[in-house]
Amino acid sequence: MSYLVLARKYRPSDFDEVIGQDHIIDLLKKAVASDRTAHAYLFCGPRGIGKTSCARILAKSLNCEKGPTLKPCGQCSACKEIAQGNSFDVLEIDGASNRGIDEIRTLRENVKFAPSYGRYKIYVVDEVHMLTTEAFNALLKTLEEPPEHAKFIFATTDINKVPATIISRCQRFDFKRIPLETIVQMLGDICRKEKLKIEPGASSAIAKAAQGSFRDALSILDQLSAVSERSIREEDVFSMLGMVETQFLFDLSDALSKKDCARALEIFDVMIAKGKDIKQLNKDLIEHFRNFMIIKIGGKGLGKMLDCPIAVKEIYLAQSAQFTLREILRAIELFIEAADVSRITESLRIPMEIAFAKMACPPAPPVNSPAGKPQAAVKSPAPNTVVSPLAGAEPPERKFSPVSPVDVLKNQRGAVQISSEDAEKKSAPGPDAPAEAVLTDTVDLQKVKNGWDALTHAISLKKMSVATYLQEGVPSEVIDKGNFIRLVIGFSAKAAFQKECLETKENRKLIESIFSEKLCRTVSVDFVVVHNYVPQEDEPVVKAALETFNGKVVSKWHKEEGVNSE
């Protein structure tokens, strides 16, 4: 007899031999034992986890000469023919190659005929999601009210493509991936039966590569059995599958934790020289740092979420101390970005090297942080003055735009100044400098009114509609409680619509966030209708300009490139 691959040789023949699906096996056993089997079942889940095997076992349990039984004899003609796939009463149909309406019409005609010798005529349709929409529709009536002797068992790896009308007519069973520990245990048992020598690390590597599919694990083991003269080693698995050894990953992450980009690139080059797949390396690194993230967040308490031996979990626990959670998350983002860039540039190596360089070179600190300030001391601004830009800085290229509210505000008497952070962002003042003004010291109603146009201008840079609605109101009350300010904005009865728009959760959050930033306080805003409403007066400079040129205010703010003016 020709060689039988391990995946077929060790295919389960009864319910007790099915592994990792106890939640489903218990229900099927109870249904068979109580003679309450449904007319249609839908088995869904990933590949290689026992869907078709369970369908065959259920068919044998129902059509065995000693059945219905939980233990098919395996010796009668019905059991043998079902196991060999040539039974006249149990028809296995490939949904991918018999997906049209003509094949379903043939099935509808044949389902009327009684079984040859068994109790039921059972149709097992594999990959049922491949059927066309017309084929599904043609099957609906027969599936809902089949003959008493007919039963359907559907199997699919993509339940989302199965119409809801089909799912509602079946009993659905969701198969789950087989745990890594279970696969490792089963591989050890099979190796003993086959007299194969295998290292524990190799079993773990095969189980991890199988990703919960026992059939994939057996196929990998079958392929590695050619080296049975000696023990199947862990490096044999990594070499055959193009996977990256765990030690390489830890060496690489250790170099990155020490910001040693040269060492990281050397390790990367060694991996490529060994023929490792760069795409697979990217996936392994994402999972590697994901494991760091889990350990960093939950410690040993979340160790069960890592699919690796206990010894490797201890290494993760020790090395995770070399990273901050922010660095781990940044590494994951960089490797995901490298995968996206590689698809665009059609280069696999360069995006990964860039990711290593970015990880080894930390991002530059903000300009206003202690690490980002120049060594020369910058004097604190005097009260009621505008902070000058840093000396020696080259002014960026600017485009002309009309005067901004800050140019008006800085000529008034009031505690209005540009924050030091904003001053450092602007190397030289100009007529197009954005109105990012803040009020210092105590904040009273008059100061908020003086800076009202600057505050609403800051809102306009984020959402123009909100700033326009705010200009319909005036600050009517300010309660300063140190680090907390309650700002009441009054509206006329005619502006009730604007008031309601500003009271939405999204708009209120935007206003409070920007006002808190500009006023250097935590700001809470309230909107009220004021019966004796007095509109906000124009600033003296603006009023004088209007009287001189007999003009009128068209817009409170100027437009800037890149500003969302919805």
C-alpha positions as CSV (number, residue, x, y, z in Angstrom):
1,M,0.0,0.0,0.0
2,S,1.2,3.5,-0.8
3,Y,2.4,5.8,2.0
4,L,-0.5,7.4,3.9
5,V,0.3,10.9,5.1
6,L,-0.1,11.6,8.9
7,A,-3.0,14.0,8.4
8,R,-5.1,11.1,7.0
9,K,-3.6,8.4,9.1
10,Y,-4.5,10.1,12.3
11,R,-7.8,11.5,11.2
12,P,-10.4,11.0,14.1
13,S,-12.8,8.1,13.5
14,D,-15.2,8.7,16.4
15,F,-16.2,11.6,18.7
16,D,-13.7,10.7,21.4
17,E,-10.8,11.1,19.1
18,V,-11.7,14.7,18.1
19,I,-9.4,17.2,20.0
20,G,-10.0,20.7,21.0
21,Q,-13.7,20.9,20.2
22,D,-15.3,19.5,23.4
23,H,-18.0,22.2,23.4
24,I,-19.3,20.9,20.1
25,I,-18.7,17.1,20.6
26,D,-20.8,17.2,23.8
27,L,-23.8,18.7,22.0
28,L,-23.5,16.3,19.0
29,K,-23.3,13.3,21.4
30,K,-26.4,14.4,23.3
31,A,-28.3,14.9,20.0
32,V,-27.4,11.4,18.7
33,A,-28.1,9.8,22.1
34,S,-31.5,11.4,22.4
35,D,-32.4,10.8,18.7
36,R,-32.9,14.6,18.3
37,T,-30.5,15.3,15.4
38,A,-31.4,18.3,13.2
39,H,-32.0,18.1,9.5
40,A,-29.3,20.7,8.8
41,Y,-26.0,21.6,10.5
42,L,-23.5,24.4,9.7
43,F,-19.9,23.8,10.9
44,C,-17.8,27.0,10.6
45,G,-14.3,27.8,11.7
46,P,-10.7,28.0,10.4
47,R,-9.0,25.3,8.3
48,G,-7.7,22.0,9.7
49,I,-9.6,21.9,13.0
50,G,-12.0,19.0,12.4
51,K,-15.1,20.3,10.6
52,T,-15.2,17.7,7.8
53,S,-14.1,15.0,10.2
54,C,-16.9,15.7,12.6
55,A,-19.4,15.6,9.6
56,R,-18.1,12.2,8.7
57,I,-18.3,10.9,12.3
58,L,-21.8,12.2,12.6
59,A,-22.8,10.5,9.4
60,K,-21.2,7.2,10.6
61,S,-23.0,7.5,13.9
62,L,-26.4,7.9,12.2
63,N,-25.9,5.3,9.4
64,C,-23.9,2.6,11.2
65,E,-25.6,-0.8,11.3
66,K,-25.5,-0.5,15.1
67,G,-26.7,3.0,15.1
68,P,-27.7,5.6,15.9
69,T,-24.7,5.2,18.2
70,L,-22.0,7.3,19.8
71,K,-19.4,4.6,18.9
72,P,-19.5,3.7,15.2
73,C,-18.2,0.2,14.7
74,G,-16.0,1.1,11.8
75,Q,-16.4,-2.5,10.5
76,C,-19.8,-2.5,8.7
77,S,-20.0,-1.6,5.1
78,A,-21.6,1.8,5.9
79,C,-18.8,2.9,8.2
80,K,-16.1,1.7,5.7
81,E,-17.7,3.4,2.7
82,I,-18.2,6.7,4.6
83,A,-14.5,6.6,5.8
84,Q,-13.3,6.0,2.2
85,G,-15.7,8.6,0.8
86,N,-17.5,6.4,-1.6
87,S,-20.8,5.8,0.1
88,F,-24.0,6.1,-1.9
89,D,-25.9,7.5,1.1
90,V,-23.4,9.9,2.3
91,L,-22.4,12.3,-0.5
92,E,-19.5,14.7,0.0
93,I,-19.8,17.7,-2.3
94,D,-17.1,20.2,-2.9
95,G,-18.8,23.6,-2.8
96,A,-16.0,25.3,-4.8
97,S,-16.4,23.1,-7.9
98,N,-20.1,22.5,-7.6
99,R,-21.2,26.0,-7.0
100,G,-23.7,26.7,-9.7
101,I,-27.5,26.5,-9.8
102,D,-27.4,23.4,-12.1
103,E,-25.6,21.3,-9.5
104,I,-28.1,22.4,-6.8
105,R,-31.0,21.5,-9.1
106,T,-29.5,18.0,-9.5
107,L,-29.2,17.8,-5.7
108,R,-32.8,18.8,-5.2
109,E,-34.0,16.1,-7.6
110,N,-31.8,13.4,-6.0
111,V,-32.7,14.3,-2.4
112,K,-36.2,12.9,-3.0
113,F,-34.9,9.3,-3.4
114,A,-34.6,7.2,-0.3
115,P,-31.2,6.0,0.9
116,S,-29.9,2.7,-0.5
117,Y,-29.3,0.8,2.8
118,G,-28.7,3.4,5.5
119,R,-31.2,5.3,7.6
120,Y,-30.5,8.7,6.2
121,K,-29.3,10.2,3.0
122,I,-26.7,12.7,4.2
123,Y,-25.2,15.5,2.1
124,V,-21.9,17.0,3.3
125,V,-21.1,20.2,1.4
126,D,-17.6,21.5,2.1
127,E,-16.7,25.2,1.6
128,V,-20.4,26.0,1.2
129,H,-19.7,29.7,1.1
130,M,-18.4,29.2,-2.5
131,L,-21.9,28.6,-3.8
132,T,-23.4,31.3,-5.9
133,T,-26.3,33.5,-4.8
134,E,-28.6,31.7,-7.2
135,A,-27.5,28.3,-5.9
136,F,-28.2,29.4,-2.3
137,N,-31.6,30.6,-3.3
138,A,-32.4,27.4,-5.1
139,L,-31.5,25.4,-2.0
140,L,-33.6,27.4,0.5
141,K,-36.9,25.5,0.2
142,T,-35.3,22.1,0.2
143,L,-33.2,23.0,3.2
144,E,-36.1,24.3,5.2
145,E,-38.4,21.3,4.6
146,P,-36.3,18.3,3.4
147,P,-37.6,14.8,3.2
148,E,-37.5,12.8,6.5
149,H,-34.6,10.7,5.3
150,A,-32.4,13.6,4.2
151,K,-29.9,15.5,6.3
152,F,-27.5,18.3,5.4
153,I,-24.1,19.1,6.9
154,F,-22.4,22.3,5.7
155,A,-18.8,23.2,6.4
156,T,-17.2,26.7,5.8
157,T,-14.1,28.6,6.6
158,D,-15.9,32.0,5.9
159,I,-19.2,32.2,7.6
160,N,-19.6,35.9,6.6
161,K,-20.2,34.8,3.0
162,V,-23.1,32.5,3.9
163,P,-26.5,34.2,3.5
164,A,-28.5,34.7,6.7
165,T,-31.4,32.8,5.1
166,I,-29.2,29.7,5.0
167,I,-27.8,30.2,8.5
168,S,-31.3,30.6,10.0
169,R,-32.3,27.2,8.6
170,C,-29.3,25.3,10.2
171,Q,-27.9,24.6,13.6
172,R,-24.7,26.5,13.7
173,F,-21.6,25.2,15.4
174,D,-18.5,27.4,15.7
175,F,-15.2,25.5,15.8
176,K,-12.3,27.1,17.5
177,R,-8.6,26.9,16.9
178,I,-6.8,24.2,18.8
179,P,-4.7,25.4,21.7
180,L,-0.9,25.3,21.3
181,E,-0.4,23.1,24.3
182,T,-2.9,20.5,22.9
183,I,-1.1,20.4,19.6
184,V,2.3,20.0,21.3
185,Q,0.9,17.1,23.3
186,M,-0.6,15.4,20.3
187,L,2.5,15.8,18.2
188,G,4.5,14.1,21.0
189,D,2.1,11.1,21.1
190,I,2.2,10.7,17.3
191,C,6.0,10.9,17.2
192,R,6.2,8.1,19.7
193,K,3.8,6.0,17.6
194,E,5.8,6.7,14.5
195,K,9.1,6.3,16.3
196,L,10.2,9.8,15.4
197,K,12.6,11.7,17.6
198,I,11.7,15.3,18.1
199,E,13.0,18.0,20.4
200,P,10.4,19.8,22.7
201,G,11.4,23.1,21.1
202,A,10.6,21.7,17.6
203,S,7.2,20.6,18.8
204,S,6.4,24.1,20.0
205,A,7.7,25.7,16.8
206,I,5.5,23.4,14.7
207,A,2.5,24.1,16.9
208,K,3.1,27.9,16.7
209,A,3.5,27.7,12.9
210,A,0.3,25.7,12.5
211,Q,-1.7,28.6,14.1
212,G,-4.3,26.4,15.7
213,S,-4.7,24.0,12.8
214,F,-3.9,20.4,13.7
215,R,-3.9,19.3,10.1
216,D,-1.2,21.9,9.3
217,A,0.8,20.7,12.2
218,L,0.7,17.1,11.0
219,S,1.6,18.2,7.5
220,I,4.7,20.1,8.8
221,L,5.7,17.1,10.9
222,D,5.2,14.8,7.9
223,Q,7.5,17.0,5.9
224,L,10.2,17.0,8.6
225,S,10.0,13.2,9.1
226,A,12.5,12.8,6.3
227,V,15.2,13.7,8.8
228,S,14.1,11.0,11.2
229,E,17.6,9.4,11.3
230,R,18.3,12.1,13.8
231,S,16.2,14.1,16.1
232,I,14.0,16.7,14.6
233,R,15.5,19.9,15.9
234,E,14.0,23.4,16.4
235,E,16.3,24.9,13.8
236,D,15.0,22.3,11.3
237,V,11.5,23.7,11.7
238,F,12.7,27.4,11.4
239,S,14.8,26.6,8.4
240,M,12.1,24.7,6.5
241,L,9.4,27.3,7.2
242,G,11.5,30.4,6.8
243,M,10.6,31.4,10.3
244,V,12.9,33.4,12.5
245,E,14.4,31.7,15.6
246,T,13.2,33.1,18.9
247,Q,16.8,33.8,20.0
248,F,17.3,36.1,16.9
249,L,14.2,38.0,17.9
250,F,15.4,38.5,21.4
251,D,18.9,39.5,20.2
252,L,17.3,42.1,17.9
253,S,15.0,43.5,20.5
254,D,17.9,43.7,22.9
255,A,19.9,45.7,20.5
256,L,17.0,48.0,19.9
257,S,16.4,48.5,23.6
258,K,20.0,49.7,23.9
259,K,19.5,52.0,20.9
260,D,22.3,50.1,19.1
261,C,21.2,50.5,15.5
262,A,24.4,49.1,14.1
263,R,24.0,45.8,16.0
264,A,20.3,45.6,15.0
265,L,21.3,45.9,11.3
266,E,24.0,43.3,11.7
267,I,21.5,40.8,13.1
268,F,19.0,41.7,10.4
269,D,21.7,41.1,7.7
270,V,22.5,37.7,9.3
271,M,18.8,36.7,9.1
272,I,18.6,37.6,5.4
273,A,21.8,35.7,4.7
274,K,20.2,32.6,6.3
275,G,17.3,32.9,3.8
276,K,14.7,34.2,6.2
277,D,11.6,35.7,4.7
278,I,11.5,39.4,5.4
279,K,7.7,39.5,5.4
280,Q,7.6,36.7,7.9
281,L,10.2,38.5,10.0
282,N,8.0,41.6,10.0
283,K,5.1,39.5,11.2
284,D,7.3,37.8,13.8
285,L,8.5,41.1,15.1
286,I,5.0,42.5,15.4
287,E,4.0,39.5,17.4
288,H,7.3,39.7,19.4
289,F,6.6,43.2,20.5
290,R,2.9,42.4,21.1
291,N,4.1,39.8,23.6
292,F,6.3,42.5,25.2
293,M,3.2,44.7,25.4
294,I,1.1,42.0,27.1
295,I,3.8,41.3,29.6
296,K,4.4,45.0,30.2
297,I,0.7,45.6,30.9
298,G,-0.2,42.5,32.9
299,G,3.0,40.8,34.0
300,K,2.8,37.1,34.8
301,G,-1.0,37.4,35.2
302,L,-1.4,37.7,31.4
303,G,1.3,35.2,30.6
304,K,-1.4,32.7,29.4
305,M,-2.0,35.0,26.4
306,L,1.5,34.2,25.0
307,D,1.7,31.1,22.8
308,C,5.2,30.0,23.9
309,P,6.8,27.8,26.5
310,I,7.2,28.9,30.1
311,A,11.0,29.4,29.6
312,V,10.4,31.8,26.8
313,K,7.8,33.7,28.8
314,E,10.4,34.3,31.5
315,I,12.7,35.8,28.9
316,Y,9.9,38.1,27.8
317,L,9.3,39.1,31.4
318,A,13.0,39.9,31.9
319,Q,13.6,41.8,28.7
320,S,10.3,43.8,28.8
321,A,11.9,45.8,31.6
322,Q,14.3,47.3,29.1
323,F,11.4,49.0,27.3
324,T,8.8,51.5,28.3
325,L,5.2,50.8,27.1
326,R,5.4,53.8,24.8
327,E,8.5,52.4,23.1
328,I,6.8,49.0,22.6
329,L,3.8,50.6,21.1
330,R,6.0,52.8,18.9
331,A,7.9,49.7,17.7
332,I,4.6,48.0,16.7
333,E,3.5,51.0,14.8
334,L,6.8,51.3,13.0
335,F,6.8,47.6,11.9
336,I,3.2,47.9,10.7
337,E,4.2,51.1,8.8
338,A,7.1,49.2,7.3
339,A,4.8,46.5,6.0
340,D,2.6,49.1,4.3
341,V,5.6,51.0,2.8
342,S,7.0,47.8,1.4
343,R,3.9,47.2,-0.6
344,I,4.2,50.7,-2.1
345,T,7.9,50.8,-2.7
346,E,8.2,47.1,-3.6
347,S,11.2,46.9,-1.4
348,L,11.2,44.6,1.6
349,R,14.5,45.3,3.2
350,I,14.7,49.1,3.2
351,P,11.5,49.8,5.2
352,M,12.6,47.4,7.9
353,E,16.0,49.1,8.2
354,I,14.3,52.5,8.4
355,A,12.1,51.1,11.2
356,F,15.2,49.9,13.1
357,A,16.8,53.3,12.7
358,K,13.7,55.2,13.9
359,M,13.6,52.9,17.0
360,A,17.3,53.4,17.8
361,C,17.0,57.2,17.4
362,P,14.3,58.5,19.8
363,P,12.1,61.3,18.5
364,A,13.3,64.8,19.2
365,P,11.8,66.4,22.3
366,P,9.4,69.3,22.0
367,V,10.9,72.7,21.6
368,N,9.5,74.0,24.9
369,S,10.8,71.0,26.9
370,P,14.0,71.2,28.9
371,A,15.8,68.8,26.6
372,G,14.8,70.8,23.6
373,K,15.8,74.3,24.8
374,P,19.1,75.8,23.8
375,Q,21.7,76.2,26.4
376,A,21.5,80.0,26.4
377,A,19.0,81.1,28.9
378,V,15.8,82.8,27.6
379,K,14.5,85.6,29.8
380,S,11.0,85.4,31.0
381,P,8.7,87.8,29.3
382,A,7.7,90.9,31.1
383,P,4.0,91.3,31.9
384,N,1.7,92.7,29.2
385,T,4.3,92.2,26.5
386,V,4.6,90.0,23.5
387,V,7.4,87.4,23.7
388,S,10.0,87.9,21.0
389,P,11.2,85.0,18.9
390,L,14.6,83.3,19.6
391,A,17.5,85.4,18.4
392,G,19.4,84.0,15.5
393,A,16.6,81.9,14.1
394,E,16.0,82.1,10.4
395,P,12.4,83.2,9.6
396,P,10.6,80.6,7.6
397,E,9.2,81.4,4.2
398,R,5.8,83.2,4.7
399,K,3.0,84.3,2.5
400,F,1.2,87.6,2.9
401,S,-2.2,87.5,4.7
402,P,-4.3,90.2,6.3
403,V,-3.9,91.4,9.8
404,S,-4.8,88.9,12.6
405,P,-6.6,89.6,15.9
406,V,-3.3,89.4,17.8
407,D,-2.1,92.5,16.0
408,V,-5.1,94.3,17.3
409,L,-5.0,92.8,20.8
410,K,-1.3,93.5,21.4
411,N,-2.0,97.3,21.0
412,Q,-4.6,97.2,23.8
413,R,-3.9,97.5,27.5
414,G,-4.5,94.1,29.0
415,A,-2.6,91.0,30.0
416,V,-2.6,89.4,26.6
417,Q,0.6,87.7,25.4
418,I,1.8,85.0,23.1
419,S,2.8,81.8,24.9
420,S,6.5,80.9,24.9
421,E,5.8,77.7,23.1
422,D,4.1,79.6,20.3
423,A,6.8,82.2,20.2
424,E,9.4,79.5,19.7
425,K,7.4,78.0,16.9
426,K,7.4,81.4,15.1
427,S,10.9,82.6,14.4
428,A,9.7,86.2,13.6
429,P,6.5,88.1,14.1
430,G,4.6,89.0,11.0
431,P,1.2,90.1,9.9
432,D,0.1,86.5,9.3
433,A,1.0,85.2,12.7
434,P,-1.9,83.1,13.9
435,A,-3.9,84.4,16.9
436,E,-2.9,81.9,19.5
437,A,-3.2,84.3,22.5
438,V,-3.4,83.3,26.1
439,L,-4.4,85.3,29.2
440,T,-2.1,85.2,32.2
441,D,-2.5,85.8,35.9
442,T,-6.1,86.1,37.1
443,V,-8.7,86.0,34.5
444,D,-11.7,88.3,34.8
445,L,-14.6,89.1,32.5
446,Q,-12.9,92.2,30.9
447,K,-9.8,90.2,30.0
448,V,-11.9,87.5,28.4
449,K,-13.8,90.1,26.4
450,N,-10.5,91.8,25.3
451,G,-9.3,88.4,24.0
452,W,-12.6,87.1,22.7
453,D,-11.7,87.5,19.0
454,A,-8.3,85.8,19.6
455,L,-10.0,82.9,21.4
456,T,-12.7,82.4,18.8
457,H,-10.0,82.7,16.1
458,A,-8.2,79.7,17.7
459,I,-11.5,77.8,17.5
460,S,-11.9,78.8,13.8
461,L,-8.6,77.0,13.0
462,K,-10.2,73.7,14.1
463,K,-13.9,74.2,13.2
464,M,-15.1,77.4,11.5
465,S,-18.8,76.8,12.2
466,V,-18.2,76.7,15.9
467,A,-16.2,79.9,15.9
468,T,-19.0,81.6,13.8
469,Y,-21.6,80.5,16.4
470,L,-19.5,81.8,19.2
471,Q,-19.2,85.2,17.6
472,E,-23.0,85.5,18.0
473,G,-22.5,85.4,21.8
474,V,-20.6,87.5,24.4
475,P,-18.8,86.5,27.6
476,S,-21.3,87.4,30.3
477,E,-19.7,85.9,33.5
478,V,-16.3,84.5,34.5
479,I,-15.8,82.7,37.8
480,D,-12.1,82.2,38.5
481,K,-11.3,79.5,41.0
482,G,-7.6,79.3,40.6
483,N,-6.9,76.4,38.2
484,F,-10.6,76.2,37.2
485,I,-12.7,78.8,35.3
486,R,-16.4,78.7,34.7
487,L,-17.2,80.8,31.6
488,V,-20.8,81.8,30.9
489,I,-21.5,82.9,27.3
490,G,-24.7,84.8,26.7
491,F,-26.8,84.8,23.5
492,S,-29.8,86.8,22.4
493,A,-33.1,85.2,21.9
494,K,-32.6,85.4,18.2
495,A,-29.4,83.3,18.4
496,A,-31.1,80.3,20.1
497,F,-30.1,78.1,17.2
498,Q,-26.4,78.9,17.5
499,K,-26.7,78.3,21.3
500,E,-28.2,74.8,20.7
501,C,-25.5,73.9,18.2
502,L,-22.7,74.8,20.6
503,E,-24.3,72.7,23.4
504,T,-23.7,69.5,21.6
505,K,-21.2,67.2,23.3
506,E,-18.6,67.4,20.4
507,N,-18.7,71.2,20.1
508,R,-18.6,71.8,23.9
509,K,-15.6,69.5,24.2
510,L,-13.8,71.3,21.4
511,I,-14.4,74.8,23.0
512,E,-13.4,73.7,26.5
513,S,-10.3,72.1,25.2
514,I,-9.0,75.1,23.2
515,F,-10.1,77.7,25.8
516,S,-8.3,75.6,28.5
517,E,-5.1,75.6,26.4
518,K,-5.2,79.3,25.6
519,L,-6.2,80.5,29.1
520,C,-3.9,78.1,30.9
521,R,-6.7,77.0,33.1
522,T,-9.3,74.2,33.1
523,V,-12.3,75.9,31.5
524,S,-16.0,74.8,31.7
525,V,-18.4,76.7,29.5
526,D,-22.1,77.3,29.8
527,F,-24.4,78.8,27.3
528,V,-27.4,81.0,28.4
529,V,-30.0,83.2,26.7
530,V,-29.6,86.8,28.0
531,H,-32.8,89.0,27.8
532,N,-30.9,92.3,28.0
533,Y,-28.3,91.1,25.5
534,V,-25.6,93.7,24.5
535,P,-23.4,92.6,21.5
536,Q,-19.6,92.6,21.8
537,E,-18.1,95.9,20.9
538,D,-15.4,96.1,18.3
539,E,-11.9,96.9,19.6
540,P,-10.9,100.6,19.7
541,V,-8.4,100.2,16.8
542,V,-11.0,98.4,14.7
543,K,-13.7,101.0,15.6
544,A,-11.4,103.8,14.6
545,A,-10.5,102.2,11.3
546,L,-14.2,101.7,10.5
547,E,-15.0,105.3,11.3
548,T,-12.0,106.6,9.2
549,F,-12.8,104.5,6.1
550,N,-16.6,104.3,6.6
551,G,-16.3,100.5,6.4
552,K,-17.8,97.5,8.0
553,V,-16.5,94.2,9.4
554,V,-16.8,91.4,6.8
555,S,-15.0,88.7,8.7
556,K,-13.4,88.5,12.1
557,W,-10.6,86.2,10.9
558,H,-8.3,85.8,7.9
559,K,-8.0,82.5,6.1
560,E,-4.8,80.5,6.4
561,E,-3.6,77.6,4.2
562,G,-4.4,74.2,5.6
563,V,-7.2,75.5,7.9
564,N,-10.4,73.5,8.0
565,S,-13.1,76.2,7.3
566,E,-16.1,74.0,7.1
